[in-house]
Amino acid sequence: MGGATIRNGVSNLMNRLMPNAVMRHFNMTGSGSGSKEAFKITVVCGLVKGEYIYNIKKTFGNGLTIV
């Protein structure tokens, strides 16, 4: 699973993990209009971040620091 850019890769992964019917109930922070839940505090968000940090470090070496 990947993509030409990190954004594209994350988009591809998210589309496989959660259908639009589920994703429409979330935004990143849970704030704003509507009654959406915060995605950034979910286990899925942690897994997506962890997967991409792992792949970036594997590609560019363990000396890379991700902030």
Secondary structure by P-SEA (a helix, b strand, c coil): cccccaaaaaaaaaaaaccaaaaaacccccccccccccccccaaaaaaaaaaaaaaaaacccccccc
